């Protein structure tokens, strides 16, 4: 059985994985959700992207985990992808859930449609990225109760983590990876992911739900994660 280290995206902490953790545990896997520095119960402290990479690596080492499947959602795909490179032989797989992916020398902000707008938002909020208002979660397959839970638990995101560039020694194709595309959010994966899938390096799994499947489809998402710990197969 695999050990899953789960990292949520911007504004969120380990708590978002409760439903997925329960499913993975029932299937006999280890499941270890991580809250990144500056977020949720660790909120209020500015943190850069490399601090978030170190958070993930430190959790793997603290628990002395092996056969590790790293799971990154949304923003956290960037630090999780870098951590995959740094945990070496402990890595069994990488799953990126509707996530950004690390590109050497590029930041999260650089991958946004309007990087200048994000940087201006950070400047206007003393270096923090404010959480989305509840209206922004509409049409993502979420119930009103789920939207309210996400909005209530979200905390400002440390802006430096969004503007620091990724640091990678090798190509993304070196990672045994699955990319989970949530179709209600946007039907196509990022171009870099599409190329990795087309070249046979990564596997693409599509979920007919929105950007927060740990709430809208926790059972289905857990099954996809568990499948990532087995030999690759086509899911399209």
N, C-alpha and C positions, 0 to 999 in steps of 0.2 A: 504494500500500500504506500501511497505517496504522502508527502507532507506539503500541504498547500500554505503558502504565505500570501495573504490577501491584502491588497492596498487600494483604498478608495481614491477617487479623484478629488478635484478641487473642492474645498469647503467642508469636506466630510472626514469622518474618522472610522476607527475599527468597528464601531457599532452598526454600520450599515450592512455588515456581512452576517448578522445574526442568523437569518434564515438559511443562508448558504452554508454556514458553519455547521448548523444542525444537520443538514442533509449529508454533507461530506462525512461528518462524524458517524452518522447512522450507517454509512457505507463502509466504515472501517478506516477511513483516512484520518490523518492528522490535519487540523485546520487552525491556522494562527493568524488572525487579523492584526494588522499593524496600524497605529495612528502615527502619522508623520509629525515631525516637530512643527509647532506653531498652529496646530489644528485641534479641534475638539477639546479633549481633556488636557492636551498639551498646548493649548492656545495662548496667544498673547506674546510669544517670543518670536522675533523675526528669524527666518531660516532661509537659506539658499538651497538651490537644487542639489548641490553636492552633499549638503547636510541630509537631505531626503534620501539620497543614494546610500549614505552611511547608515541611516536609520534601518533600512531594509537589510543591509549586510549584517549589521550588528544584531538584529533579531535572529537571523539564521545562525550566527555564531554563538549567541547567548544560549540558545536552545540546543546547540550542537545538532542541527538538523541535517539529514542527508536525504537523497531522493526527493529533492525540493522542486516543486512546481511553483514558480513565482507568478502571481496574478496581479496585473495592473489595470485599473479602470480609469479611463479618460486621461486627465493630466498625468496621473501616476505611471502611465505607460512609459514616460520618459525616464524618471528615476529607476523604475523597476527594470527597464531594459538595460540600463547601465549596471545595475546590481547583478543582473544575470551574468554579465561578463566577469564580475569580480568575485563571485562565490565559487568559481572554478568547477571542480569535479563534484561538488554538492548538487549541481543543477541537473534536474531530470527533464525539465521543460519550462516553457514560458507561455503564458496565456495573456493576451492583451484584449480587454473587453471594451469595445468601442473607444479605443484609446489613441492618444498621440504616441508616436514612436520616437526614440532618440535618433537624432542625426548629428554627427560630430560637428561641433562649432555652431549649432543652431539651438535657439531657446524655444520654449513653449510660445512665447510672444511672437517669435519669427514665423511660427506655423499658423498664426491666426489670420483671418481674412484682412483685418485692419490692425496691424501691430501697434501703430501710433495711437489708436484709440484706446487700446488696453493700457499702454504705458501712461497715457493721460489720466485714465481712470485710477491707476495706482497712485499717481502723483496727487490726485485730488483726495485720496483717502489715506494719506500719510504712509504710503508704501504697502497698503493692504488691498486685496481684491474683495469687494463686498459680495456676499452671497446673492444668488438669483432670487428675485421675488417669486412668490408662488405661481403667478400667471405664466411664468416661463416654463413651467413643468407640464403645461397643457399638451394634450395630444401625444403623450409619451407612454400611453398604456397604464397610467397610474390612477389609483382611486383618489378621491378627495382626502381620505385618511392618510394615504401614503404620501401625498404631496405635503400635507400639513406636518407629517413626521419629519420629512426631509428638511423642510423649511425651518422647523423648530430646532433641529439638531445642527444645522449648518453654521459655520463660524467663518469670519474673514480669513482669506488665504494669504499667507506671506508672499508679498510681491516679488521679492528677490529670487524666489524659486522659479518664477515665471520668466525672468529675464536673463538668468545665467545660462550659458551654452552647455550643451551636453558634451561629455568627454567619453569617447569610445576608442579602443585600441584596434578593434577588428571590425569586420562587416556584420551587419544584422543577419545575414544569411547563415552565420555560424551558429545561431541559436535554434534549437528545435522548438518551433513556435506555432501556436494556433492563434489566429486573429478572429475574434467574435464581433461580427457586424450586426448592430441592432438597426433593423430596417426602418422603423418609424422615425428615427433621428435623421438619418441620411442613408440612401440605399447603397452607396459605394464606399469602399474603404479608401484611405488616403493613397495617393499615387505610389508612394514608396512601398506600401503594403501590397497593392495590386501587382507590382512588378515581382515582388518576392513570391507571391502566390503563383503568378503565371510561370515563373521560372522553376517552380516545384520545391522551393525552399521552405515555404510556410504553408499551412493549411488554413483555409477560410471556412468558418461556420457562420451561418446566417440565422438570426433569431428575429421572429416577427413580433418585436416589441420595441420599447423606447430605450433611451440612453441610460436608464437606471434599472437594468434587469435583475439586480440583487433584491429589488423590491417588487417589480412587476412579474418576474418569472424566476423566483429563487430555485425552485425544484429543477426546472429545465436548465438553468445556468449551472447548477451543481452537477448535473449529468454531463454537460459539455466539459466541465473542468475535470471530472473523473475520467472522461474519455481521453483527455490530453495526457494522462499518465500512462496510456496504453499505446501500442504501435499506431503510427499515423494511418489514417484511412480517409477516403473522400467522403465529405458530408454535403456536397453540393448536388 
